[in-house]
Amino acid sequence: MRKLGFLILASLLIVGTMSAQDASRAAKSIDSKTAGTYTGQKKKGVIHGQGTYKWDNGDVYEGSFKDGKIDGYGTYKWADGDVYQGYFKEGKQEGQGTAYYAKKNNLFEGTWHDGKRNGKGKLQWSNGDVYEGDWVDDDRTGEGVFLAADGDEYRGHYVKNERNGQGTYTYNNGDVYVGNWVNGEKEGQGVYTFANGAVYEGSFVLSKFEGEGKYTSKNGSVYVGNFHNDRRHGYGVYTTVSGSRLAGNWNNNKYMGEGDSASARSIMTSLKTAIFAQGTITPFGIGLIVFAILSFGWFVFRAIKPSKK
């Protein structure tokens, strides 16, 4: 019933009135400096119990008071149309509550702490976008799900309202990205699967294929090597479905031939693959590092050891 009452209240607000930004707002205090009128219960001359306080600037609170402060369940309406309905503690939003932001016509339902959105909550934008998940001090931070009105979907980690960390983004055309994000951009290691079946696995920079990666086309041909700006660029090996190979340098997806450094690049690529596998160092790599450390120590020892006369 409380939720239904709030929705009826919100629907009666004048759409388009000026409002503050879509964020938590502080309720006005009630003290000797406050200009307003109160109607309701009191205890020993102090506002206490159920009542209504109207500030001269147009703000109105109706609900529970305790020892001269807004405390308990109630509805606070700002003069510009924003509304909060829920629980308060010593004048600040605390616990479950629903906020309506008049200017943007957005709605938030969730938990509050110390006057800000904290914990679990759901924000619905007027354009149909929805976020549901974790909040920290008014920011989307933690695990959450974003459902766009156009059909896009993101499930993963947020930091200060941006996709950060591991997450999965499903596009409305059927493409899917699973991997790391930095400030809303695909960054680091990830896998991008196209709706037609093609797959890219590798490094991303600013949401572009950048660095080392593997691209498997929808017909089964495979390219393993360097990318730049979403294109094969640098050294790489292209293998067709029939098994034929092109190994050498590439420039904006165009094969340029082996070149003078193709053999050296091939050796380095093979060595790197032998040392690292799936992001972790191999036993061969560990042995190679130990051998290098021991060799270095031996040469240092020989250099500082006094010679016998």
DOBAMI-102573 format. One record per residue (C-alpha): x, y negated, z negated; residue in three letters. Coordinates in Angstrom, 3 decimals. Each point is the difference from the previous one (the first is absolute). Layout:
<xx->X | yy->Y | zz->Z | code->ALA> .
...
This chain:
<xx->0.000 | yy->0.000 | zz->0.000 | code->MET> .
<xx->2.856 | yy->-2.377 | zz->-0.789 | code->ARG> .
<xx->1.550 | yy->0.627 | zz->3.430 | code->LYS> .
<xx->-3.375 | yy->-0.496 | zz->1.708 | code->LEU> .
<xx->-0.504 | yy->-3.214 | zz->-1.903 | code->GLY> .
<xx->3.401 | yy->-1.243 | zz->1.069 | code->PHE> .
<xx->-0.649 | yy->0.762 | zz->3.679 | code->LEU> .
<xx->-3.298 | yy->-1.862 | zz->-0.163 | code->ILE> .
<xx->1.794 | yy->-2.923 | zz->-1.633 | code->LEU> .
<xx->2.728 | yy->-0.016 | zz->2.658 | code->ALA> .
<xx->-2.523 | yy->0.120 | zz->2.825 | code->SER> .
<xx->-1.654 | yy->-3.155 | zz->-1.332 | code->LEU> .
<xx->3.228 | yy->-1.990 | zz->0.197 | code->LEU> .
<xx->0.351 | yy->-2.491 | zz->2.835 | code->ILE> .
<xx->2.376 | yy->1.542 | zz->2.559 | code->VAL> .
<xx->2.654 | yy->-2.380 | zz->1.215 | code->GLY> .
<xx->0.389 | yy->-2.067 | zz->-3.146 | code->THR> .
<xx->3.580 | yy->-0.952 | zz->-0.786 | code->MET> .
<xx->1.804 | yy->2.553 | zz->-2.162 | code->SER> .
<xx->3.440 | yy->0.706 | zz->-1.365 | code->ALA> .
<xx->2.231 | yy->2.563 | zz->1.685 | code->GLN> .
<xx->-0.821 | yy->3.691 | zz->-0.291 | code->ASP> .
<xx->1.662 | yy->0.562 | zz->-3.386 | code->ALA> .
<xx->-0.887 | yy->0.133 | zz->-3.662 | code->SER> .
<xx->-1.227 | yy->-3.195 | zz->-1.585 | code->ARG> .
<xx->0.161 | yy->-1.030 | zz->-3.632 | code->ALA> .
<xx->-3.177 | yy->-0.766 | zz->-1.896 | code->ALA> .
<xx->-0.069 | yy->-3.417 | zz->-1.634 | code->LYS> .
<xx->0.637 | yy->-0.080 | zz->-3.712 | code->SER> .
<xx->-2.410 | yy->-1.223 | zz->-2.647 | code->ILE> .
<xx->1.627 | yy->-2.411 | zz->-2.444 | code->ASP> .
<xx->-0.102 | yy->-3.573 | zz->-1.198 | code->SER> .
<xx->1.270 | yy->-1.208 | zz->3.385 | code->LYS> .
<xx->-2.732 | yy->1.815 | zz->1.894 | code->THR> .
<xx->-2.791 | yy->-2.054 | zz->1.496 | code->ALA> .
<xx->-3.190 | yy->2.018 | zz->0.175 | code->GLY> .
<xx->-3.143 | yy->1.256 | zz->-1.668 | code->THR> .
<xx->-0.807 | yy->3.280 | zz->-1.748 | code->TYR> .
<xx->-3.281 | yy->1.767 | zz->-0.556 | code->THR> .
<xx->-0.138 | yy->3.185 | zz->-2.037 | code->GLY> .
<xx->1.034 | yy->1.753 | zz->-3.177 | code->GLN> .
<xx->2.484 | yy->-1.274 | zz->-2.554 | code->LYS> .
<xx->1.623 | yy->1.306 | zz->-3.168 | code->LYS> .
<xx->0.777 | yy->-2.505 | zz->-2.742 | code->LYS> .
<xx->-0.118 | yy->-2.792 | zz->2.550 | code->GLY> .
<xx->2.350 | yy->1.756 | zz->2.441 | code->VAL> .
<xx->-1.104 | yy->1.324 | zz->3.404 | code->ILE> .
<xx->-0.505 | yy->3.713 | zz->-0.546 | code->HIS> .
<xx->-2.304 | yy->2.589 | zz->1.566 | code->GLY> .
<xx->-2.050 | yy->-0.391 | zz->3.176 | code->GLN> .
<xx->-0.246 | yy->-3.357 | zz->1.697 | code->GLY> .
<xx->0.603 | yy->-2.269 | zz->2.986 | code->THR> .
<xx->2.701 | yy->-2.633 | zz->0.345 | code->TYR> .
<xx->-0.159 | yy->-2.637 | zz->2.780 | code->LYS> .
<xx->3.068 | yy->-2.087 | zz->0.680 | code->TRP> .
<xx->-0.395 | yy->-3.504 | zz->1.371 | code->ASP> .
<xx->1.987 | yy->0.970 | zz->3.120 | code->ASN> .
<xx->-2.713 | yy->2.497 | zz->0.976 | code->GLY> .
<xx->1.468 | yy->3.291 | zz->-1.309 | code->ASP> .
<xx->-2.472 | yy->2.212 | zz->-1.891 | code->VAL> .
<xx->0.519 | yy->3.034 | zz->-2.242 | code->TYR> .
<xx->-2.823 | yy->2.170 | zz->-1.273 | code->GLU> .
<xx->0.676 | yy->2.903 | zz->-2.278 | code->GLY> .
<xx->1.776 | yy->0.983 | zz->-3.185 | code->SER> .
<xx->2.077 | yy->-2.295 | zz->-2.223 | code->PHE> .
<xx->2.164 | yy->0.749 | zz->-3.020 | code->LYS> .
<xx->1.458 | yy->-2.538 | zz->-2.418 | code->ASP> .
<xx->-0.335 | yy->-2.859 | zz->2.456 | code->GLY> .
<xx->1.453 | yy->1.847 | zz->2.999 | code->LYS> .
<xx->-1.381 | yy->1.865 | zz->2.973 | code->ILE> .
<xx->0.227 | yy->3.613 | zz->-1.124 | code->ASP> .
<xx->-1.929 | yy->3.088 | zz->1.073 | code->GLY> .
<xx->-2.191 | yy->0.468 | zz->3.056 | code->TYR> .
<xx->-1.206 | yy->-2.954 | zz->2.042 | code->GLY> .
<xx->-0.182 | yy->-1.871 | zz->3.286 | code->THR> .
<xx->2.212 | yy->-2.989 | zz->0.813 | code->TYR> .
<xx->-0.952 | yy->-2.171 | zz->2.999 | code->LYS> .
<xx->2.402 | yy->-2.633 | zz->1.274 | code->TRP> .
<xx->-1.408 | yy->-3.179 | zz->1.461 | code->ALA> .
<xx->1.343 | yy->0.836 | zz->3.470 | code->ASP> .
<xx->-1.841 | yy->3.321 | zz->0.221 | code->GLY> .
<xx->2.456 | yy->2.604 | zz->-1.306 | code->ASP> .
<xx->-1.487 | yy->2.463 | zz->-2.511 | code->VAL> .
<xx->1.419 | yy->2.481 | zz->-2.500 | code->TYR> .
<xx->-2.239 | yy->2.487 | zz->-1.742 | code->GLN> .
<xx->1.526 | yy->2.355 | zz->-2.526 | code->GLY> .
<xx->1.876 | yy->0.137 | zz->-3.269 | code->TYR> .
<xx->2.045 | yy->-2.697 | zz->-1.699 | code->PHE> .
<xx->2.344 | yy->-0.058 | zz->-2.970 | code->LYS> .
<xx->0.863 | yy->-3.289 | zz->-1.684 | code->GLU> .
<xx->-0.949 | yy->-1.981 | zz->3.082 | code->GLY> .
<xx->1.738 | yy->2.161 | zz->2.619 | code->LYS> .
<xx->-1.280 | yy->2.718 | zz->2.315 | code->GLN> .
<xx->0.764 | yy->3.374 | zz->-1.610 | code->GLU> .
<xx->-1.239 | yy->3.452 | zz->0.967 | code->GLY> .
<xx->-2.525 | yy->0.762 | zz->2.738 | code->GLN> .
<xx->-1.234 | yy->-2.878 | zz->2.073 | code->GLY> .
<xx->-1.196 | yy->-1.134 | zz->3.423 | code->THR> .
<xx->1.091 | yy->-3.202 | zz->1.710 | code->ALA> .
<xx->-1.645 | yy->-1.706 | zz->2.963 | code->TYR> .
<xx->2.075 | yy->-2.533 | zz->1.979 | code->TYR> .
<xx->-2.417 | yy->-2.349 | zz->1.688 | code->ALA> .
<xx->2.215 | yy->-1.727 | zz->2.577 | code->LYS> .
<xx->1.216 | yy->3.260 | zz->1.573 | code->LYS> .
<xx->-3.099 | yy->2.001 | zz->-0.975 | code->ASN> .
<xx->2.223 | yy->2.766 | zz->-1.461 | code->ASN> .
<xx->-0.833 | yy->2.332 | zz->-2.880 | code->LEU> .
<xx->2.249 | yy->1.690 | zz->-2.572 | code->PHE> .
<xx->-1.052 | yy->2.753 | zz->-2.401 | code->GLU> .
<xx->2.441 | yy->1.437 | zz->-2.501 | code->GLY> .
<xx->1.954 | yy->-0.442 | zz->-3.203 | code->THR> .
<xx->1.513 | yy->-3.177 | zz->-1.406 | code->TRP> .
<xx->2.621 | yy->-0.787 | zz->-2.612 | code->HIS> .
<xx->0.978 | yy->-3.375 | zz->-1.410 | code->ASP> .
<xx->-2.144 | yy->-1.804 | zz->2.561 | code->GLY> .
<xx->1.408 | yy->1.735 | zz->3.083 | code->LYS> .
<xx->-0.797 | yy->3.035 | zz->2.117 | code->ARG> .
<xx->1.973 | yy->2.880 | zz->-1.511 | code->ASN> .
<xx->-0.475 | yy->3.743 | zz->0.343 | code->GLY> .
<xx->-2.396 | yy->1.559 | zz->2.484 | code->LYS> .
<xx->-2.120 | yy->-2.150 | zz->2.253 | code->GLY> .
<xx->-1.770 | yy->-0.363 | zz->3.316 | code->LYS> .
<xx->0.107 | yy->-3.155 | zz->2.130 | code->LEU> .
<xx->-2.453 | yy->-0.394 | zz->2.877 | code->GLN> .
<xx->0.668 | yy->-2.729 | zz->2.550 | code->TRP> .
<xx->-2.864 | yy->-1.638 | zz->1.856 | code->SER> .
<xx->1.355 | yy->1.311 | zz->3.341 | code->ASN> .
<xx->-0.490 | yy->3.606 | zz->-1.151 | code->GLY> .
<xx->3.566 | yy->0.787 | zz->-1.128 | code->ASP> .
<xx->0.274 | yy->1.885 | zz->-3.308 | code->VAL> .
<xx->2.876 | yy->0.673 | zz->-2.408 | code->TYR> .
<xx->-0.394 | yy->2.394 | zz->-2.892 | code->GLU> .
<xx->2.842 | yy->0.863 | zz->-2.354 | code->GLY> .
<xx->2.445 | yy->-1.434 | zz->-2.521 | code->ASP> .
<xx->0.341 | yy->-3.656 | zz->-1.044 | code->TRP> .
<xx->2.648 | yy->-1.786 | zz->-2.069 | code->VAL> .
<xx->-0.555 | yy->-3.635 | zz->-1.026 | code->ASP> .
<xx->-2.344 | yy->-0.732 | zz->2.928 | code->ASP> .
<xx->2.227 | yy->1.699 | zz->2.603 | code->ASP> .
<xx->-0.540 | yy->3.277 | zz->1.832 | code->ARG> .
<xx->2.911 | yy->1.935 | zz->-1.525 | code->THR> .
<xx->0.192 | yy->3.777 | zz->-0.316 | code->GLY> .
<xx->-1.890 | yy->2.663 | zz->1.911 | code->GLU> .
<xx->-2.950 | yy->-1.029 | zz->2.110 | code->GLY> .
<xx->-2.172 | yy->0.559 | zz->3.047 | code->VAL> .
<xx->-0.729 | yy->-2.704 | zz->2.582 | code->PHE> .
<xx->-2.863 | yy->0.557 | zz->2.430 | code->LEU> .
<xx->-0.151 | yy->-2.566 | zz->2.795 | code->ALA> .
<xx->-3.271 | yy->-0.920 | zz->1.646 | code->ALA> .
<xx->1.466 | yy->0.955 | zz->3.395 | code->ASP> .
<xx->0.662 | yy->3.584 | zz->-1.165 | code->GLY> .
<xx->3.672 | yy->-0.225 | zz->-0.991 | code->ASP> .
<xx->0.900 | yy->1.652 | zz->-3.304 | code->GLU> .
<xx->2.991 | yy->-0.200 | zz->-2.341 | code->TYR> .
<xx->0.618 | yy->2.255 | zz->-2.985 | code->ARG> .
<xx->3.113 | yy->-0.590 | zz->-2.035 | code->GLY> .
<xx->1.993 | yy->-2.336 | zz->-2.183 | code->HIS> .
<xx->-0.321 | yy->-3.771 | zz->-0.351 | code->TYR> .
<xx->2.136 | yy->-2.666 | zz->-1.658 | code->VAL> .
<xx->-1.437 | yy->-3.516 | zz->-0.329 | code->LYS> .
<xx->-2.699 | yy->0.510 | zz->2.636 | code->ASN> .
<xx->2.365 | yy->1.405 | zz->2.644 | code->GLU> .
<xx->0.570 | yy->3.581 | zz->1.144 | code->ARG> .
<xx->3.247 | yy->0.995 | zz->-1.716 | code->ASN> .
<xx->1.351 | yy->3.498 | zz->-0.540 | code->GLY> .
<xx->-1.452 | yy->3.204 | zz->1.378 | code->GLN> .
<xx->-3.291 | yy->-0.101 | zz->1.827 | code->GLY> .
<xx->-2.101 | yy->1.344 | zz->2.861 | code->THR> .
<xx->-1.617 | yy->-2.310 | zz->2.538 | code->TYR> .
<xx->-2.628 | yy->1.446 | zz->2.334 | code->THR> .
<xx->-0.894 | yy->-2.218 | zz->2.955 | code->TYR> .
<xx->-3.447 | yy->-0.087 | zz->1.541 | code->ASN> .
<xx->1.449 | yy->1.289 | zz->3.298 | code->ASN> .
<xx->1.179 | yy->3.218 | zz->-1.686 | code->GLY> .
<xx->3.673 | yy->-0.878 | zz->-0.544 | code->ASP> .
<xx->1.402 | yy->0.835 | zz->-3.459 | code->VAL> .
<xx->3.105 | yy->-1.285 | zz->-1.799 | code->TYR> .
<xx->1.348 | yy->1.735 | zz->-3.115 | code->VAL> .
<xx->3.044 | yy->-1.492 | zz->-1.659 | code->GLY> .
<xx->1.541 | yy->-2.951 | zz->-1.775 | code->ASN> .
<xx->-1.241 | yy->-3.603 | zz->-0.002 | code->TRP> .
<xx->1.637 | yy->-3.299 | zz->-0.983 | code->VAL> .
<xx->-2.197 | yy->-3.094 | zz->-0.332 | code->ASN> .
<xx->-2.624 | yy->1.314 | zz->2.370 | code->GLY> .
<xx->2.440 | yy->1.208 | zz->2.667 | code->GLU> .
<xx->1.018 | yy->3.547 | zz->0.881 | code->LYS> .
<xx->3.574 | yy->0.052 | zz->-1.285 | code->GLU> .
<xx->2.395 | yy->2.877 | zz->-0.667 | code->GLY> .
<xx->-0.796 | yy->3.625 | zz->0.740 | code->GLN> .
<xx->-3.350 | yy->1.039 | zz->1.379 | code->GLY> .
<xx->-1.988 | yy->2.088 | zz->2.458 | code->VAL> .
<xx->-2.288 | yy->-1.584 | zz->2.591 | code->TYR> .
<xx->-2.420 | yy->2.380 | zz->1.705 | code->THR> .
<xx->-1.794 | yy->-1.282 | zz->3.071 | code->PHE> .
<xx->-3.564 | yy->1.009 | zz->0.784 | code->ALA> .
<xx->1.218 | yy->1.665 | zz->3.229 | code->ASN> .
<xx->2.257 | yy->2.359 | zz->-1.991 | code->GLY> .
<xx->3.348 | yy->-1.785 | zz->0.405 | code->ALA> .
<xx->2.044 | yy->-0.336 | zz->-3.212 | code->VAL> .
<xx->2.829 | yy->-2.274 | zz->-1.136 | code->TYR> .
<xx->2.015 | yy->0.958 | zz->-3.080 | code->GLU> .
<xx->2.734 | yy->-2.286 | zz->-1.220 | code->GLY> .
<xx->0.949 | yy->-3.490 | zz->-1.029 | code->SER> .
<xx->-2.207 | yy->-3.096 | zz->0.176 | code->PHE> .
<xx->0.865 | yy->-3.692 | zz->-0.320 | code->VAL> .
<xx->-2.799 | yy->-2.593 | zz->-0.041 | code->LEU> .
<xx->-2.432 | yy->2.678 | zz->1.252 | code->SER> .
<xx->2.156 | yy->0.808 | zz->3.067 | code->LYS> .
<xx->1.901 | yy->3.198 | zz->0.855 | code->PHE> .
<xx->3.494 | yy->-1.118 | zz->-0.978 | code->GLU> .
<xx->3.112 | yy->2.057 | zz->-0.675 | code->GLY> .
<xx->0.176 | yy->3.769 | zz->0.167 | code->GLU> .
<xx->-3.088 | yy->2.010 | zz->0.776 | code->GLY> .
<xx->-1.663 | yy->2.818 | zz->1.869 | code->LYS> .
<xx->-2.776 | yy->-0.493 | zz->2.533 | code->TYR> .
<xx->-2.049 | yy->2.948 | zz->1.196 | code->THR> .
<xx->-2.242 | yy->-0.877 | zz->2.923 | code->SER> .
<xx->-3.440 | yy->1.496 | zz->0.556 | code->LYS> .
<xx->1.414 | yy->2.330 | zz->2.686 | code->ASN> .
<xx->2.613 | yy->1.402 | zz->-2.403 | code->GLY> .
<xx->3.147 | yy->-1.763 | zz->1.210 | code->SER> .
<xx->2.242 | yy->-1.220 | zz->-2.828 | code->VAL> .
<xx->2.371 | yy->-2.931 | zz->-0.427 | code->TYR> .
<xx->2.356 | yy->-0.115 | zz->-2.992 | code->VAL> .
<xx->2.206 | yy->-3.035 | zz->-0.445 | code->GLY> .
<xx->-0.025 | yy->-3.746 | zz->-0.452 | code->ASN> .
<xx->-2.947 | yy->-2.346 | zz->0.437 | code->PHE> .
<xx->-0.339 | yy->-3.766 | zz->0.187 | code->HIS> .
<xx->-3.262 | yy->-1.950 | zz->0.100 | code->ASN> .
<xx->-2.067 | yy->3.170 | zz->0.610 | code->ASP> .
<xx->2.195 | yy->1.127 | zz->2.914 | code->ARG> .
<xx->2.742 | yy->2.553 | zz->0.566 | code->ARG> .
<xx->3.107 | yy->-2.134 | zz->-0.325 | code->HIS> .
<xx->3.556 | yy->1.133 | zz->-0.767 | code->GLY> .
<xx->1.232 | yy->3.566 | zz->-0.039 | code->TYR> .
<xx->-2.521 | yy->2.826 | zz->0.160 | code->GLY> .
<xx->-0.834 | yy->3.415 | zz->1.371 | code->VAL> .
<xx->-3.136 | yy->0.578 | zz->2.060 | code->TYR> .
<xx->-1.199 | yy->3.582 | zz->0.429 | code->THR> .
<xx->-2.827 | yy->0.910 | zz->2.383 | code->THR> .
<xx->-2.504 | yy->2.799 | zz->-0.538 | code->VAL> .
<xx->1.931 | yy->2.144 | zz->2.486 | code->SER> .
<xx->3.190 | yy->-0.442 | zz->-2.061 | code->GLY> .
<xx->1.993 | yy->-2.396 | zz->2.206 | code->SER> .
<xx->1.912 | yy->-2.678 | zz->-1.932 | code->ARG> .
<xx->1.121 | yy->-3.578 | zz->0.471 | code->LEU> .
<xx->2.615 | yy->-1.011 | zz->-2.559 | code->ALA> .
<xx->1.483 | yy->-3.461 | zz->0.042 | code->GLY> .
<xx->-0.777 | yy->-3.678 | zz->-0.256 | code->ASN> .
<xx->-3.442 | yy->-1.563 | zz->0.405 | code->TRP> .
<xx->-1.062 | yy->-3.591 | zz->0.581 | code->ASN> .
<xx->-3.663 | yy->-0.931 | zz->-0.579 | code->ASN> .
<xx->-1.178 | yy->3.554 | zz->0.760 | code->ASN> .
<xx->2.220 | yy->0.274 | zz->3.109 | code->LYS> .
<xx->2.701 | yy->2.678 | zz->0.115 | code->TYR> .
<xx->3.364 | yy->-1.634 | zz->0.736 | code->MET> .
<xx->2.193 | yy->3.117 | zz->0.155 | code->GLY> .
<xx->2.540 | yy->1.554 | zz->-2.318 | code->GLU> .
<xx->2.519 | yy->-2.821 | zz->-0.016 | code->GLY> .
<xx->3.477 | yy->0.131 | zz->-1.504 | code->ASP> .
<xx->-1.214 | yy->0.369 | zz->-3.561 | code->SER> .
<xx->-2.627 | yy->2.707 | zz->0.552 | code->ALA> .
<xx->2.246 | yy->2.823 | zz->-1.186 | code->SER> .
<xx->1.091 | yy->-1.904 | zz->-3.076 | code->ALA> .
<xx->-3.601 | yy->-0.894 | zz->-0.816 | code->ARG> .
<xx->-1.023 | yy->3.618 | zz->0.458 | code->SER> .
<xx->2.700 | yy->1.144 | zz->-2.429 | code->ILE> .
<xx->-1.012 | yy->-2.636 | zz->-2.571 | code->MET> .
<xx->-3.679 | yy->0.931 | zz->0.320 | code->THR> .
<xx->0.782 | yy->3.689 | zz->-0.474 | code->SER> .
<xx->2.209 | yy->-0.779 | zz->-3.013 | code->LEU> .
<xx->-2.692 | yy->-2.160 | zz->-1.601 | code->LYS> .
<xx->-2.587 | yy->2.742 | zz->0.532 | code->THR> .
<xx->2.344 | yy->2.515 | zz->-1.644 | code->ALA> .
<xx->0.497 | yy->-2.260 | zz->-3.043 | code->ILE> .
<xx->-3.592 | yy->-1.181 | zz->-0.446 | code->PHE> .
<xx->-3.211 | yy->1.953 | zz->0.480 | code->ALA> .
<xx->-3.484 | yy->-1.347 | zz->-0.706 | code->GLN> .
<xx->1.357 | yy->-2.935 | zz->-1.932 | code->GLY> .
<xx->2.199 | yy->2.048 | zz->-2.369 | code->THR> .
<xx->3.655 | yy->0.974 | zz->0.101 | code->ILE> .
<xx->0.776 | yy->3.580 | zz->1.119 | code->THR> .
<xx->2.398 | yy->2.461 | zz->-1.723 | code->PRO> .
<xx->2.388 | yy->-0.639 | zz->2.885 | code->PHE> .
<xx->-0.228 | yy->-3.724 | zz->-0.685 | code->GLY> .
<xx->0.692 | yy->0.520 | zz->-3.707 | code->ILE> .
<xx->3.025 | yy->2.131 | zz->0.835 | code->GLY> .
<xx->1.261 | yy->-2.601 | zz->2.437 | code->LEU> .
<xx->-0.311 | yy->-2.774 | zz->-2.600 | code->ILE> .
<xx->1.800 | yy->2.105 | zz->-2.644 | code->VAL> .
<xx->2.777 | yy->0.774 | zz->2.492 | code->PHE> .
<xx->0.365 | yy->-3.692 | zz->0.849 | code->ALA> .
<xx->0.198 | yy->-0.984 | zz->-3.696 | code->ILE> .
<xx->2.596 | yy->2.689 | zz->-0.768 | code->LEU> .
<xx->2.069 | yy->-0.957 | zz->3.052 | code->SER> .
<xx->-0.054 | yy->-3.662 | zz->-0.984 | code->PHE> .
<xx->1.015 | yy->0.884 | zz->-3.535 | code->GLY> .
<xx->2.867 | yy->2.119 | zz->1.286 | code->TRP> .
<xx->1.356 | yy->-2.801 | zz->2.180 | code->PHE> .
<xx->-0.270 | yy->-2.472 | zz->-2.886 | code->VAL> .
<xx->1.784 | yy->2.443 | zz->-2.292 | code->PHE> .
<xx->2.810 | yy->0.483 | zz->2.548 | code->ARG> .
<xx->0.348 | yy->-3.735 | zz->0.437 | code->ALA> .
<xx->0.436 | yy->-0.801 | zz->-3.709 | code->ILE> .
<xx->1.939 | yy->3.113 | zz->-1.035 | code->LYS> .
<xx->3.637 | yy->-0.889 | zz->-0.783 | code->PRO> .
<xx->2.415 | yy->1.600 | zz->2.445 | code->SER> .
<xx->2.765 | yy->2.281 | zz->-1.355 | code->LYS> .
<xx->3.573 | yy->-1.077 | zz->0.568 | code->LYS> .
